[in-house]
Every structure is written in C-alpha cells, then in structure tokens.
Amino acid sequence: MSFGPRSIAKAAASCSKASTRASSSSSTSTLPPLRASLILSRQPLLTRPQHPLEEAYHTHNRNLRHALSNPLPEHFYFREGSLPHRRYQHAEWQYLKETYGPVIAGPEPSVGEIPPEREHEEMPRDHWEQVDAERGERSLERKPEEEVFCLVQTKEGNQWTFPEIVLGQGETLDGAIESRITGTNGWFDGKTMDTWLVTKKPIGMIKKGKERTYFLKSHILAGEPRLTKDAPWKSYAWLTKSELQARLSEQKQNQWEDVRPVFGARD
C-alpha cells in the first residue's frame, strides 16, 4: 500500500491538530482560575454644597462678567411693558443695587404692580434619604452627595466582598458579569434594574499566588438589585468609600489592602 504526498500531508496535519488539542486541554486543566469582580456604584444624586470660598469665587466672577458685558437688548427678548419685561427690569435693578450700590443702580424703575410668582417647595437635601431610612444600608437613597458602592455578604463565612465569579472556559470578563450577575438571568436579577458597564476592560487586577481577579466598573441607572435564591450571597449594602474601607478592613482577611489601589487610595 502506497501513500501519496497529499495523504501524508493530511495525516500530518490531523496529527498536529490532535496533539495541539491534547496539549491545550492539558494546559487549560492546569491553569489557575480567572475571577471577574464587579464594582457596581451609584453616582451622587445631589451636588455637594459649595464651600464659602467657592461661593465667594463664583460670585466675584459673575460680578466681573456682568460688569464687562454689554447690556441685554431688552427689545429683542421682551415685548415692551409685558409682565416678563417688568419682572426683568425690577430684578436687574435689585441686582445692581445689591452689587454696586444705590448710586450706580439709580432710581427704581417704574414697573407698576408685579404679581408674585408661585413659590417653589424646597425640600431638605436629605428628604428621600429620610423617607427610605428604614431600609438602612440597602437603600439607594442614602448618602445622596457621595458615590456609593455595592458590597455583598457571602452565605458561607458571612464575609463582605465585591460580587465575584469564576470564569468558565471561553467566557469573557464582561460577558460573564452581564450574564451571571447583572443580566436578566443573573444573581442580581437584572429584570429589576438597569446597569451600564463603563468599559469592557478591567480597571484593576489583584494577583494572589497564581490566581488573578480582574475588576470591572459598572453604574446602576434605575431600579435596584434583588438577590435570587441560587445566588451565593445573602445580603448586600450600598456603602461610601470610607464605609467600604472600614467594612473590608475589620474582617479577618483585610480585603481593603488588596483593592486599595483600584480606588486610587494612598497609604
């Protein structure tokens, strides 16, 4: 029985494929597991109050811009004698009087009687936080002026940590997180919330021995997580960066020292 060049080449190719498959399967079986960890955060709901120095700086800049700018062409923006026009004239005179004094402001314009505008109801800055206070750390309304991050408590060991999964063969970091944590069939029950993965690239990595954990950043936009029955966690909490540091540092395994570089915190 004779073998032609084509049959020999085909047999060699099949042998090389088989050997490659065998070597790759043996190498993947010995590779350490890769982990994907999710840093899920809620952005600040309110702008923080200005420091007195910041407020003075912005007021000074506004006064400078007003002094150097050309007068507003009232005839272009308002109908002569209309209620908005009279309101503007009175408000402008009030501003000139308070900023530059009565001499520069001149006499009060004759605008007649101006009906008062409807008053706006001003709520306390912590209104919604107080309304949802009974939910404690599970409330997304807490600390509205700061960014809060989601920590989960494991069923085994009661340890607080970031949501984490072990990647399966062929899984990508973002695909595993979206399908098994934040997706509609994930452990956070994505049907009850909307999230946005900031980037598919990890923002940090922790190496322990041969294991590697990659961190991905995501924002919650609406709704809230609801742990499913098969989730490996029994509770969750929304914590600020300082609360996060205290919670992770007080455990036996000081996880804060591992994730500190991810948050850009210094020693």
BALOBA-1460 file (C-alpha; in Angstrom, 3 decimals):
// residues 267
<rec num="1" residu="m" x="0.000" y="0.000" z="0.000"/>
<rec num="2" residu="s" x="1.495" y="3.326" z="-1.055"/>
<rec num="3" residu="f" x="0.895" y="6.798" z="0.352"/>
<rec num="4" residu="g" x="0.928" y="9.879" z="-1.842"/>
<rec num="5" residu="p" x="2.214" y="13.277" z="-0.766"/>
<rec num="6" residu="r" x="-1.316" y="14.587" z="-0.172"/>
<rec num="7" residu="s" x="-2.306" y="11.745" z="2.136"/>
<rec num="8" residu="i" x="0.909" y="12.099" z="4.123"/>
<rec num="9" residu="a" x="0.396" y="15.871" z="4.485"/>
<rec num="10" residu="k" x="-3.231" y="15.363" z="5.521"/>
<rec num="11" residu="a" x="-2.242" y="12.753" z="8.120"/>
<rec num="12" residu="a" x="0.485" y="15.020" z="9.474"/>
<rec num="13" residu="a" x="-1.951" y="17.921" z="9.763"/>
<rec num="14" residu="s" x="-4.509" y="15.791" z="11.614"/>
<rec num="15" residu="c" x="-1.812" y="14.530" z="13.970"/>
<rec num="16" residu="s" x="-0.627" y="18.061" z="14.698"/>
<rec num="17" residu="k" x="-4.215" y="19.190" z="15.388"/>
<rec num="18" residu="a" x="-4.747" y="16.254" z="17.722"/>
<rec num="19" residu="s" x="-1.512" y="16.955" z="19.556"/>
<rec num="20" residu="t" x="-2.381" y="20.660" z="19.803"/>
<rec num="21" residu="r" x="-5.819" y="19.786" z="21.186"/>
<rec num="22" residu="a" x="-4.307" y="17.413" z="23.702"/>
<rec num="23" residu="s" x="-1.658" y="19.887" z="24.792"/>
<rec num="24" residu="s" x="-4.176" y="22.745" z="25.050"/>
<rec num="25" residu="s" x="-6.622" y="20.635" z="27.065"/>
<rec num="26" residu="s" x="-3.868" y="19.524" z="29.403"/>
<rec num="27" residu="s" x="-2.601" y="23.092" z="29.786"/>
<rec num="28" residu="t" x="-6.071" y="24.548" z="30.432"/>
<rec num="29" residu="s" x="-6.729" y="21.945" z="33.087"/>
<rec num="30" residu="t" x="-3.669" y="23.107" z="34.987"/>
<rec num="31" residu="l" x="-4.242" y="26.838" z="34.544"/>
<rec num="32" residu="p" x="-5.323" y="28.720" z="37.703"/>
<rec num="33" residu="p" x="-8.892" y="30.081" z="37.670"/>
<rec num="34" residu="l" x="-9.560" y="33.610" z="36.495"/>
<rec num="35" residu="r" x="-12.051" y="35.663" z="38.501"/>
<rec num="36" residu="a" x="-14.145" y="38.646" z="37.469"/>
<rec num="37" residu="s" x="-15.206" y="41.059" z="40.208"/>
<rec num="38" residu="l" x="-17.814" y="43.788" z="39.753"/>
<rec num="39" residu="i" x="-17.537" y="47.282" z="41.239"/>
<rec num="40" residu="l" x="-21.155" y="48.417" z="40.960"/>
<rec num="41" residu="s" x="-21.744" y="52.003" z="42.056"/>
<rec num="42" residu="r" x="-24.482" y="54.600" z="42.236"/>
<rec num="43" residu="q" x="-23.334" y="58.061" z="41.237"/>
<rec num="44" residu="p" x="-24.063" y="61.067" z="43.521"/>
<rec num="45" residu="l" x="-27.677" y="62.214" z="43.315"/>
<rec num="46" residu="l" x="-27.022" y="65.781" z="44.504"/>
<rec num="47" residu="t" x="-24.232" y="68.268" z="44.002"/>
<rec num="48" residu="r" x="-22.493" y="68.891" z="47.291"/>
<rec num="49" residu="p" x="-22.955" y="72.336" z="48.906"/>
<rec num="50" residu="q" x="-20.335" y="74.878" z="47.947"/>
<rec num="51" residu="h" x="-17.587" y="75.838" z="50.357"/>
<rec num="52" residu="p" x="-17.780" y="79.537" z="51.370"/>
<rec num="53" residu="l" x="-14.555" y="80.166" z="49.449"/>
<rec num="54" residu="e" x="-16.010" y="78.538" z="46.304"/>
<rec num="55" residu="e" x="-19.218" y="80.541" z="46.646"/>
<rec num="56" residu="a" x="-17.277" y="83.805" z="47.022"/>
<rec num="57" residu="y" x="-15.129" y="82.939" z="43.997"/>
<rec num="58" residu="h" x="-18.113" y="82.242" z="41.726"/>
<rec num="59" residu="t" x="-19.964" y="85.354" z="42.948"/>
<rec num="60" residu="h" x="-16.926" y="87.513" z="42.220"/>
<rec num="61" residu="n" x="-16.578" y="86.024" z="38.721"/>
<rec num="62" residu="r" x="-20.253" y="86.603" z="37.996"/>
<rec num="63" residu="n" x="-19.993" y="90.237" z="39.047"/>
<rec num="64" residu="l" x="-16.945" y="90.715" z="36.816"/>
<rec num="65" residu="r" x="-18.684" y="89.152" z="33.814"/>
<rec num="66" residu="h" x="-21.754" y="91.306" z="34.420"/>
<rec num="67" residu="a" x="-19.689" y="94.494" z="34.675"/>
<rec num="68" residu="l" x="-17.747" y="93.779" z="31.474"/>
<rec num="69" residu="s" x="-20.644" y="92.509" z="29.366"/>
<rec num="70" residu="n" x="-22.851" y="94.577" z="27.093"/>
<rec num="71" residu="p" x="-26.356" y="95.452" z="28.318"/>
<rec num="72" residu="l" x="-29.050" y="92.970" z="27.408"/>
<rec num="73" residu="p" x="-31.051" y="94.057" z="24.317"/>
<rec num="74" residu="e" x="-34.394" y="94.109" z="26.085"/>
<rec num="75" residu="h" x="-36.382" y="94.989" z="22.972"/>
<rec num="76" residu="f" x="-35.191" y="91.741" z="21.347"/>
<rec num="77" residu="y" x="-36.121" y="89.410" z="24.216"/>
<rec num="78" residu="f" x="-39.176" y="91.110" z="25.721"/>
<rec num="79" residu="r" x="-42.291" y="92.830" z="24.497"/>
<rec num="80" residu="e" x="-42.351" y="96.384" z="25.784"/>
<rec num="81" residu="g" x="-44.330" y="96.675" z="29.020"/>
<rec num="82" residu="s" x="-45.089" y="92.949" z="29.286"/>
<rec num="83" residu="l" x="-45.041" y="91.199" z="32.639"/>
<rec num="84" residu="p" x="-41.765" y="89.298" z="31.937"/>
<rec num="85" residu="h" x="-40.166" y="92.585" z="30.834"/>
<rec num="86" residu="r" x="-41.201" y="94.390" z="34.009"/>
<rec num="87" residu="r" x="-40.033" y="91.481" z="36.145"/>
<rec num="88" residu="y" x="-36.647" y="91.522" z="34.441"/>
<rec num="89" residu="q" x="-36.242" y="95.291" z="34.894"/>
<rec num="90" residu="h" x="-37.025" y="95.073" z="38.600"/>
<rec num="91" residu="a" x="-34.729" y="92.045" z="39.132"/>
<rec num="92" residu="e" x="-31.884" y="93.769" z="37.243"/>
<rec num="93" residu="w" x="-32.252" y="96.911" z="39.350"/>
<rec num="94" residu="q" x="-32.236" y="94.815" z="42.534"/>
<rec num="95" residu="y" x="-29.039" y="93.074" z="41.433"/>
<rec num="96" residu="l" x="-27.297" y="96.354" z="40.555"/>
<rec num="97" residu="k" x="-28.287" y="97.867" z="43.886"/>
<rec num="98" residu="e" x="-27.013" y="94.877" z="45.913"/>
<rec num="99" residu="t" x="-23.794" y="94.505" z="43.900"/>
<rec num="100" residu="y" x="-22.669" y="98.032" z="43.036"/>
<rec num="101" residu="g" x="-24.713" y="100.192" z="45.400"/>
<rec num="102" residu="p" x="-27.697" y="102.558" z="45.015"/>
<rec num="103" residu="v" x="-25.660" y="105.276" z="43.277"/>
<rec num="104" residu="i" x="-24.817" y="103.103" z="40.268"/>
<rec num="105" residu="a" x="-28.187" y="101.329" z="40.317"/>
<rec num="106" residu="g" x="-30.019" y="104.639" z="40.011"/>
<rec num="107" residu="p" x="-33.714" y="105.186" z="40.727"/>
<rec num="108" residu="e" x="-36.084" y="102.266" z="40.917"/>
<rec num="109" residu="p" x="-37.764" y="101.613" z="37.558"/>
<rec num="110" residu="s" x="-41.446" y="102.358" z="37.296"/>
<rec num="111" residu="v" x="-42.822" y="98.904" z="36.612"/>
<rec num="112" residu="g" x="-46.108" y="99.160" z="38.439"/>
<rec num="113" residu="e" x="-47.541" y="96.337" z="40.494"/>
<rec num="114" residu="i" x="-45.991" y="92.953" z="39.728"/>
<rec num="115" residu="p" x="-47.932" y="89.858" z="40.845"/>
<rec num="116" residu="p" x="-45.790" y="87.460" z="42.878"/>
<rec num="117" residu="e" x="-44.559" y="84.291" z="41.224"/>
<rec num="118" residu="r" x="-45.625" y="80.914" z="42.505"/>
<rec num="119" residu="e" x="-43.371" y="79.788" z="45.314"/>
<rec num="120" residu="h" x="-41.424" y="76.585" z="44.848"/>
<rec num="121" residu="e" x="-41.475" y="73.995" z="47.584"/>
<rec num="122" residu="e" x="-37.923" y="73.484" z="48.794"/>
<rec num="123" residu="m" x="-37.240" y="70.055" z="50.260"/>
<rec num="124" residu="p" x="-34.405" y="69.250" z="52.652"/>
<rec num="125" residu="r" x="-31.368" y="67.760" z="50.951"/>
<rec num="126" residu="d" x="-31.815" y="64.509" z="52.872"/>
<rec num="127" residu="h" x="-35.581" y="64.233" z="52.238"/>
<rec num="128" residu="w" x="-35.531" y="60.990" z="50.236"/>
<rec num="129" residu="e" x="-32.808" y="59.556" z="52.434"/>
<rec num="130" residu="q" x="-35.059" y="60.027" z="55.472"/>
<rec num="131" residu="v" x="-38.075" y="58.583" z="53.641"/>
<rec num="132" residu="d" x="-36.138" y="55.402" z="52.834"/>
<rec num="133" residu="a" x="-34.159" y="55.345" z="56.096"/>
<rec num="134" residu="e" x="-35.827" y="52.166" z="57.391"/>
<rec num="135" residu="r" x="-34.036" y="50.129" z="54.705"/>
<rec num="136" residu="g" x="-30.680" y="51.175" z="56.103"/>
<rec num="137" residu="e" x="-27.652" y="50.240" z="54.032"/>
<rec num="138" residu="r" x="-29.787" y="48.553" z="51.362"/>
<rec num="139" residu="s" x="-31.279" y="51.910" z="50.365"/>
<rec num="140" residu="l" x="-30.049" y="53.543" z="47.173"/>
<rec num="141" residu="e" x="-31.150" y="56.928" z="48.530"/>
<rec num="142" residu="r" x="-28.550" y="57.044" z="51.298"/>
<rec num="143" residu="k" x="-25.625" y="59.463" z="51.129"/>
<rec num="144" residu="p" x="-27.031" y="61.355" z="48.106"/>
<rec num="145" residu="e" x="-23.971" y="63.638" z="47.866"/>
<rec num="146" residu="e" x="-21.469" y="60.769" z="47.597"/>
<rec num="147" residu="e" x="-20.844" y="57.788" z="45.358"/>
<rec num="148" residu="v" x="-21.870" y="54.508" z="46.984"/>
<rec num="149" residu="f" x="-20.617" y="51.038" z="46.085"/>
<rec num="150" residu="c" x="-22.313" y="47.646" z="46.304"/>
<rec num="151" residu="l" x="-20.878" y="45.029" z="48.644"/>
<rec num="152" residu="v" x="-22.368" y="41.558" z="49.057"/>
<rec num="153" residu="q" x="-22.301" y="39.239" z="52.064"/>
<rec num="154" residu="t" x="-21.480" y="35.615" z="51.322"/>
<rec num="155" residu="k" x="-23.655" y="32.786" z="52.611"/>
<rec num="156" residu="e" x="-20.567" y="30.846" z="53.621"/>
<rec num="157" residu="g" x="-18.441" y="32.712" z="56.129"/>
<rec num="158" residu="n" x="-20.587" y="35.879" z="56.215"/>
<rec num="159" residu="q" x="-17.767" y="37.802" z="54.553"/>
<rec num="160" residu="w" x="-18.354" y="41.142" z="52.855"/>
<rec num="161" residu="t" x="-16.852" y="41.364" z="49.395"/>
<rec num="162" residu="f" x="-17.483" y="42.600" z="45.885"/>
<rec num="163" residu="p" x="-19.668" y="40.430" z="43.611"/>
<rec num="164" residu="e" x="-17.289" y="37.892" z="42.116"/>
<rec num="165" residu="i" x="-17.448" y="34.911" z="39.755"/>
<rec num="166" residu="v" x="-15.023" y="32.337" z="38.380"/>
<rec num="167" residu="l" x="-14.759" y="32.475" z="34.604"/>
<rec num="168" residu="g" x="-15.698" y="29.396" z="32.646"/>
<rec num="169" residu="q" x="-13.875" y="28.208" z="29.559"/>
<rec num="170" residu="g" x="-14.320" y="30.648" z="26.695"/>
<rec num="171" residu="e" x="-16.048" y="33.301" z="28.831"/>
<rec num="172" residu="t" x="-15.050" y="36.946" z="28.647"/>
<rec num="173" residu="l" x="-14.900" y="39.210" z="31.690"/>
<rec num="174" residu="d" x="-17.770" y="41.467" z="30.643"/>
<rec num="175" residu="g" x="-19.836" y="38.603" z="29.244"/>
<rec num="176" residu="a" x="-19.588" y="36.587" z="32.442"/>
<rec num="177" residu="i" x="-20.577" y="39.549" z="34.619"/>
<rec num="178" residu="e" x="-23.512" y="40.575" z="32.451"/>
<rec num="179" residu="s" x="-24.876" y="37.055" z="32.037"/>
<rec num="180" residu="r" x="-24.324" y="35.703" z="35.559"/>
<rec num="181" residu="i" x="-24.560" y="38.773" z="37.808"/>
<rec num="182" residu="t" x="-26.348" y="41.790" z="36.305"/>
<rec num="183" residu="g" x="-28.203" y="40.124" z="33.419"/>
<rec num="184" residu="t" x="-31.875" y="39.159" z="33.402"/>
<rec num="185" residu="n" x="-30.938" y="35.636" z="34.484"/>
<rec num="186" residu="g" x="-28.132" y="36.765" z="36.772"/>
<rec num="187" residu="w" x="-27.852" y="36.599" z="40.546"/>
<rec num="188" residu="f" x="-28.821" y="40.278" z="40.833"/>
<rec num="189" residu="d" x="-31.986" y="39.652" z="38.796"/>
<rec num="190" residu="g" x="-31.394" y="42.189" z="36.038"/>
<rec num="191" residu="k" x="-35.148" y="42.357" z="35.352"/>
<rec num="192" residu="t" x="-35.460" y="44.682" z="38.358"/>
<rec num="193" residu="m" x="-32.664" y="47.127" z="37.493"/>
<rec num="194" residu="d" x="-30.728" y="48.789" z="34.688"/>
<rec num="195" residu="t" x="-26.936" y="48.911" z="34.773"/>
<rec num="196" residu="w" x="-24.284" y="50.308" z="32.476"/>
<rec num="197" residu="l" x="-20.887" y="48.663" z="32.157"/>
<rec num="198" residu="v" x="-18.421" y="51.552" z="31.909"/>
<rec num="199" residu="t" x="-15.805" y="49.591" z="29.981"/>
<rec num="200" residu="k" x="-15.138" y="46.033" z="28.922"/>
<rec num="201" residu="k" x="-11.542" y="46.418" z="30.004"/>
<rec num="202" residu="p" x="-10.652" y="45.786" z="33.666"/>
<rec num="203" residu="i" x="-9.825" y="48.836" z="35.789"/>
<rec num="204" residu="g" x="-7.630" y="46.823" z="38.137"/>
<rec num="205" residu="m" x="-6.235" y="43.392" z="38.904"/>
<rec num="206" residu="i" x="-5.313" y="41.515" z="42.083"/>
<rec num="207" residu="k" x="-2.832" y="38.670" z="41.961"/>
<rec num="208" residu="k" x="-2.785" y="36.118" z="44.781"/>
<rec num="209" residu="g" x="-0.361" y="33.327" z="44.062"/>
<rec num="210" residu="k" x="-1.362" y="32.093" z="40.635"/>
<rec num="211" residu="e" x="-4.960" y="33.334" z="40.848"/>
<rec num="212" residu="r" x="-5.920" y="36.606" z="39.227"/>
<rec num="213" residu="t" x="-9.009" y="38.699" z="39.907"/>
<rec num="214" residu="y" x="-9.977" y="41.387" z="37.395"/>
<rec num="215" residu="f" x="-12.242" y="44.301" z="38.390"/>
<rec num="216" residu="l" x="-14.805" y="45.862" z="36.059"/>
<rec num="217" residu="k" x="-16.686" y="49.094" z="36.765"/>
<rec num="218" residu="s" x="-20.439" y="49.476" z="36.317"/>
<rec num="219" residu="h" x="-23.100" y="52.057" z="37.267"/>
<rec num="220" residu="i" x="-26.670" y="51.371" z="38.339"/>
<rec num="221" residu="l" x="-29.065" y="53.643" z="36.446"/>
<rec num="222" residu="a" x="-32.517" y="52.568" z="37.616"/>
<rec num="223" residu="g" x="-34.202" y="50.032" z="39.884"/>
<rec num="224" residu="e" x="-32.274" y="48.030" z="42.429"/>
<rec num="225" residu="p" x="-30.742" y="44.548" z="42.720"/>
<rec num="226" residu="r" x="-32.764" y="41.649" z="44.050"/>
<rec num="227" residu="l" x="-30.796" y="38.570" z="45.019"/>
<rec num="228" residu="t" x="-32.051" y="35.321" z="43.532"/>
<rec num="229" residu="k" x="-32.355" y="32.113" z="45.544"/>
<rec num="230" residu="d" x="-29.380" y="30.477" z="43.858"/>
<rec num="231" residu="a" x="-27.103" y="33.470" z="44.459"/>
<rec num="232" residu="p" x="-24.056" y="32.752" z="46.669"/>
<rec num="233" residu="w" x="-24.815" y="35.888" z="48.694"/>
<rec num="234" residu="k" x="-27.458" y="36.523" z="51.306"/>
<rec num="235" residu="s" x="-27.392" y="40.309" z="51.573"/>
<rec num="236" residu="y" x="-25.954" y="43.456" z="50.055"/>
<rec num="237" residu="a" x="-25.182" y="47.011" z="51.136"/>
<rec num="238" residu="w" x="-24.527" y="50.369" z="49.485"/>
<rec num="239" residu="l" x="-21.505" y="51.954" z="51.157"/>
<rec num="240" residu="t" x="-19.436" y="55.075" z="50.635"/>
<rec num="241" residu="k" x="-15.709" y="54.821" z="50.070"/>
<rec num="242" residu="s" x="-14.921" y="55.455" z="53.752"/>
<rec num="243" residu="e" x="-17.562" y="52.943" z="54.880"/>
<rec num="244" residu="l" x="-16.210" y="50.489" z="52.329"/>
<rec num="245" residu="q" x="-12.729" y="50.817" z="53.766"/>
<rec num="246" residu="a" x="-13.961" y="50.298" z="57.329"/>
<rec num="247" residu="r" x="-16.128" y="47.280" z="56.406"/>
<rec num="248" residu="l" x="-13.392" y="45.488" z="54.465"/>
<rec num="249" residu="s" x="-10.649" y="46.338" z="56.974"/>
<rec num="250" residu="e" x="-12.464" y="44.951" z="60.007"/>
<rec num="251" residu="q" x="-12.635" y="41.417" z="58.575"/>
<rec num="252" residu="k" x="-10.023" y="38.739" z="59.194"/>
<rec num="253" residu="q" x="-8.894" y="38.921" z="55.594"/>
<rec num="254" residu="n" x="-8.207" y="42.612" z="55.123"/>
<rec num="255" residu="q" x="-9.503" y="42.858" z="51.579"/>
<rec num="256" residu="w" x="-9.153" y="46.643" z="51.580"/>
<rec num="257" residu="e" x="-5.383" y="46.351" z="51.254"/>
<rec num="258" residu="d" x="-5.943" y="44.356" z="48.065"/>
<rec num="259" residu="v" x="-8.469" y="46.710" z="46.445"/>
<rec num="260" residu="r" x="-6.992" y="49.983" z="47.728"/>
<rec num="261" residu="p" x="-5.011" y="50.620" z="44.504"/>
<rec num="262" residu="v" x="-8.179" y="50.071" z="42.457"/>
<rec num="263" residu="f" x="-9.799" y="53.027" z="44.259"/>
<rec num="264" residu="g" x="-6.689" y="55.166" z="43.958"/>
<rec num="265" residu="a" x="-6.306" y="55.348" z="47.738"/>
<rec num="266" residu="r" x="-2.896" y="56.065" z="49.174"/>
<rec num="267" residu="d" x="-1.249" y="54.560" z="52.229"/>
